[in-house]
Amino acid sequence: MTIHPSSFRIHPLSRPLSATVRVPGSKSLTNRALLIASLANGTTHLTNALFSDDSRYFAKALQTLGFDVQLDEANHSMTVTGMGGKIPAKKAELFIGNAGTAARFLSAFLTLGNGEYILDGEPRMRERPIGDLVEALEQLGCDIQPLQKAEGGKQICPPVKITASGLRGGKTKIAGDISSQFLSALLMVAPYAQSPIEVELTTDLNSKPYVDMTISIMKDFGVEIERSGYQAFKVSPSNYQLPITNYPIESDASAASYFFAAPAICGGTVKVENISRKSVQGDIAFLDVLKQMGCEVEEANNSITVYGPQGLSIVGVDVDMRDIPDTAQTLAAIAPFASSPTRIRGIASARVKETDRVSATCTELKRLGVEVEEHEDGMTIHPCQTFKPANIQTYNDHRMAMAFSLIGLRFDGVTIENPSCVSKTFPNFFEVLETLR
């Protein structure tokens, strides 16, 4: 299938769904595994790894730093040779596009080196805050300097210069209300500090399941963490151990959410393979939201099937999506088809993602004729009987493109602008979407 480089028209389905799909490997797991494998001593083989803009930026950054990272895209595998907590390059300039995960993880990772490193990205990356992480690292003795002025009390954003001489260790405090990736970054590099690292949270933690994922993958590589709920963490000096066999990456639960949601508005069934309710990915909890709306969910050992409601009659929900913000746009896309309003709460952190996702989602729903109210931490979406044809602006945000494509499966008149933005995490999204027909 050929996708026009500037726009892509979504055509409605002509019948209820009956499809089986497989989505790419998890971005969150791939990036964590890349970082941890580069810290281990020896070679790790990642299977079902995600090949997308974000993961390529991360892998390229590691290669620039002197690590041997072999990419086999045809077989969805990556081979990483770690250096036991050392960074080979003494000087490097890293460009990470708009990959927020890479920016945060590498900011902490580079403090383990011995030299001078510059971390930069696309214009939007220069608007995405990392100040809380920088302050936490500075409390541990790190030297991180912003290379652009943070005006008007704004937080530090890339580019930054990191002058590294190893990570000292000690006690630090960090906020957890902007991004849980700040905490995950600290935890993953902490085993290679000179002394134990103790981290105390100064706010409630958003996206808790992503921290659980970090702790789980660290355990897979032999490192245990002491913790007191989500308020305090301690990591003692240690070394990551190589997995006995290949390290498999689950399919991406965030990417799966679009296909889980399709039966809610189109009827029928969709089965997603290589993922289960035992997943370490927090976004698997989106299935609970679909159940509240009237869908049925069937779980197997290595697949999940969602059944649409009888008579295509879903109900609106009032849900706090603080722990699963990456699926908020998925819910927003199906909410207009519900019989009652939907209130999405707890996603203020989504305003500093690839775009301000709260504002962008509300704007594009209104473009389609949907009545929606924007709140500081989310939105209220009302049922819509009559949609208006619209060209959906995606703001260079992959999740805007994928979520709003769902509306086009039911309503004839949705055109996605800049569809290639899905390459950030799901390059063949539109090809997989077409298999639903």
C-alpha positions, 0 to 999 in steps of 0.5 A: 500500500502506498501512503501519500507523503502529505496526507492519507484518507481513512475509509470506513469498514464495510463489515464488522471486524474479524482480524488478527494482528501483531504490532511491533515490539515495545518502545519502552522495553526496547529502549530500557533493554538497549541501555541496560545491555550496554551497561552489562559486560558482554553481548545481549541479543534482543528479539522482537525489538522495535525498529522505529525513529525513536529506537534508531536514535537511541541505538545510533547514540550508543554507536556514537559513544563507541558501543557495538550495536548490531541491528538486524531489522529484517529479523527484528533483532538487536545485538548489543555488546556492553562495556561493564558500566564504562562509556568508550567515547571521551567526547561525543555530540548526540542528536536524538531527534524528538525521542524523549525517552532517549533524552532522559535515559542518556542524560543519566547514562552519560554521567557514567562516562569520563569526558564531555558530551552534548545531547541535542534534538529537534526543535520540539525536543528543545521544549521538552523539560528535563530540569527535574532530572538534571537537578537530581543528578546535580545533587549526586555531584554531576556537572550538567549545563544547559546550552540554551537559556531557560527563560521565564522560569521555564525548566531546563531542556536540551541541548545540554553539556555533560562533563562526566567523571563517573557517578558519585552516588549518595542521596537525591530528591526528584519530582515525579509529576512531569515524567516517570522517565526521570526516576527510571533513568536514575534507577537504571544507571545507579548500579554503576555509581561509586556508592549506593544511590537513594532517591526520594520522590517529592511529588506523587509519581505519574505513570507508575507502571513504567517504573514497575517496568524499569524495576522488572527489567533490571531484575531480569538482568540481575539487579534488585532494588530496595523500595518504599512504595513509590516514595523512596528507592535505594540501589547499591553498586552492582553489575547487570548480568547477561540473560541466559538466552535471548532477551525477548521484547513484548509487543507494544501495549500502547500500539496495541491499544488502537486495535483493541479499541477498534471493535468498540466502535466498529463491532466484531473482534480483533485479536492482538498476538504476542501480548498478554495481561501479564505484560509488564507494560502499564498500558495493558490496563487500557483493556479495563477501560474498554470493559467499562465501556461495554467491550468483552476481553478474552485473554490467552497465554500469548494473545488478547481478543477484544469483542465489540459491544452488542449493537455498537453501544458503548457507554461513556466513562470517567477515568483517571489515566494518570498511569496510562497517559499514552492511551488517552488519545485512543480513548478520546477517539472512540469517546464521541461514539459513546451514549454518554459523556467521557471525562479523561482525567490526570493527564496534565503530563501529556502537555509536554509530550511530542506536542501538547496532547490535551490541547491538540486532541481537543482541537482536532475533535472540535474540527470533526464537530465533536463537543469537547471541553478542555481541562488542565488535566484532561477533557470531557468529550460528549457524544456526537451524532453527526461528524464533519469531514476534516483533515486531521492535523497531527502536530508531528505526533504519532499518537495523534495520527494513529488515534484519529485513524480509528474515527475514520474506520467508522465515519467517512471523511477523515484524512490524516495529515503527515501520516509519516509521523507514525514512524516514530514508534510504529512505521507500518501502522497504516499497513496493519490498519488496512489488514482489518478490512 
